[in-house]
Amino acid sequence: MDTPFSTLIRTASHEQHTEAETSSFMSDLLGGRLAVDAYARYTEQLWFVYRALEEGAEALREDPVAGPFIQPELFRTAALEQDLSHLRGPGWRAAASPLPATAAYAERVAECARDWPAGYVAHHYTRYLGDLSGGQIIRDKAERTWGFTRKGDGVRFYVFDAIGNPAAFKRTYRELLDGVNADDLEKQRIVDECKRAFAFNSAVFHQLGGEFPLSA
């Protein structure tokens, strides 16, 4: 392929990416028009997805396709659990529930981790690189809107302490994508799965918007 795969996957999924990040729920959240409960519910949904991503990671460490992407410094589950404890209290697990769209999303991630490592790469890229980049906008808004400042409580998910230079890390990650152990047909399947991942995100945002409609 003449075009680097990292460029191809970004440009090919641009429409789906834009649709997800401009959902009414995310626009309302970033616009400061929703209460902290909406942010907590969103954080809870992320926990279900990241748990699926990271529970499947260990078995993929030696995989020739997905293995190079398994980097513990990216793992987010523990940070999400700290955030949820801060947001919902120590008993948050008992009340945690995935939206139907979240359950379908997490199930697909687990399926890819189990049966299709290249598909797992698509979900890995969509989540980690997205939250390492655009997620910082959410962190900044949350800190300013709800005052999450003490030691990062409430926004630890967005604080990648183990990554000293995010810009350099993202360059290295894109190099991994460019060198992914897959032929052109499999790369196209990865792109298609990436689009599917963004569609899952859009569905989650749509359902969150149904739970947290703006007051007239």
N, C-alpha and C positions, 0 to 999 in steps of 0.2 A: 504494500500500500504506500502511495506517495505521501499521503497525509498522515502525520503522526496519530496513533490511535487515541492518545489523550485529547487531541484536538477534535478528532472525529466524534468521539463519544460525547464531548461537550456540545458541539454544534448540532449534532443529530437529535439530542434530547432537549434542546433549548426551549422549544415550544412547550413541552410538558413541564419543564422546570419553571418557566415563567407562569404557567397556569397554576402550579402548586403554590408558589411564593406570593402570588397576588390574590389568593383566595380571600373572601370577605372576612373569614375568621382571623387570618393572619394580618390583614389590613387593619382590622379593629384592634387586635392585640397590640400591634406596633404603633397604632395611633393613640394608644392610651385610653381607649374607649371601653375596655373590659376590665372587670375586677380581677383581683389576684386569684380567685377561684378558677377562672378560665385558664390562667397560666399554669396553675397546679394540675388541672385536668390534662392539659397538653403534655406537661412533664410526665405525668403518669402513663400516657400513651407511648411516649418515647421509651419508657422503661420496658414495656412489653416487647418493643421492636429490638432494642439493643440487647435485651436478655437473649432473644433468639439468635442475634448475630454472634454474640460472644459465647454462648453455650455451644455453638457449633464450631467455634474457632479452633479449639485444641486438636480436634480430629483432622484438621486441614493443614496443620503446621508443615507436614512433609509433602503435601500435594504439590506437584510441579506447576500447576496453574495458580491456585489460591494461596499456596504456602508463603510466597514472598510478601503477601499483603497482611499476614497475621503479625501484627506489631502491638505488643501489650501496652505501649505508651499511648495508644489510641483508645484503649478500652474505657467505656463510659458508664457501665452498669453501676459500679460502686458510687460514682459521683451522683448519678441519678437517685440512688437510694438515700444518699445524704441530703440531697435537695428535697426529696419527698418527706423525709423525716422532719425537716425544717418547716416545710409548707403545710403538712397534714398532721404532724405529730407522730410519736413512736408507733402508734397502732395503724399506720397508713396501709400496711399490706392487707389487713383484714377487709378493708373497704375498696381496695383497688380492683378495677374491672376494665377490661378492654372494650372499646367500641367494636361493633361488628367489623368495621373496616380495618381497625387495628388488629383484630384477631386474624383476619384474612391475610394481612400484610405480614404479621409475625409467622404465620403458618407457611407462607411462601418462602420467607427467608430461611426458615428451618428446613424446608424441603430442598432448597438449593444447596444448603450446607451439607445435607445428607446425600443428595443424589447428583448434583451438578455444580462442581466447584467454580466453573466459569460464570455461572449465574450468580453464585455467591459474590464473586468479584463485583458484579454490577451493583448489588445492594451495598456492598462495602464502600464502593466509590461514592454512591449517591448519598449515603448517610454521613460517613466520616468526613469526606472532603467538604460536603455541604455545611456541616455543623462547625467545622474548623474555620470556614470562611464566613458565609452569611449568618451563621449562628451568632457571631459576635455582635451583630446588629440587635438581635433579640436580647442578648446579655446586657448591652448598654441600655436598651429601653427598659428592661426589667429593673435594673439598678436605679434608674432615675425615676421610674414610676412607683415602685413599691419599696424602695430604700434598701435593697439587698446589698449591704456593704460589709457587714461584719464577717471577716474571714471568707467572704464569698458564699456564705450560706444562702441557698435559694438559686444560685446561678453556677454552682460548681461544675455542672455538666458542660458549661461553655468554657471552662478554664482548663486548658491543656497544659498543666504544669510540667509534664514530662517532655514536652516539646519546646526546646529553647528558642528555636527560630522557625516560626510557622511558615514564613515565606520559603525558606530553604527546604523545609519538610515537604511542602506542597510541590516544589520542583522535583524533589526526589520521588515523590509519589507518582507524579506524571511520567517520570522516566520508567517506573515500574509498569505503568499502563502501556507505555510505548513498547516495552519489551515483553508483554504478556505472552505466555506460552500457548498460543492459539493461532489457528490458520484464519484466513480471511472470512470463511463461512462462520466459524465460531465467534469471531469478533463481531460479526453482524448480529449474531444471536445475543451477545453480551449487550450490544447497543439496544436491541429490542427489549431486553430485560431491564435495562436502565430506564427506558421509557415506561415500562410497567411499574417500576418502583416509584417513579414520580406520580403515576396514576394512583397508586396506593396512597401516597401522601395527600393527594388532592381529595381522595375519598375520606380520609381521616379528617382533614380540615372541614370538609362539607358537613360531616356529622358533628364535629365540634361546634360549627356554626349553628347547627340545629339545637344544640344544647344551650348555647350562649348567644341567643339573638339580641341585637341591640334594642333597648327600650325606645319606643317611639317618642 
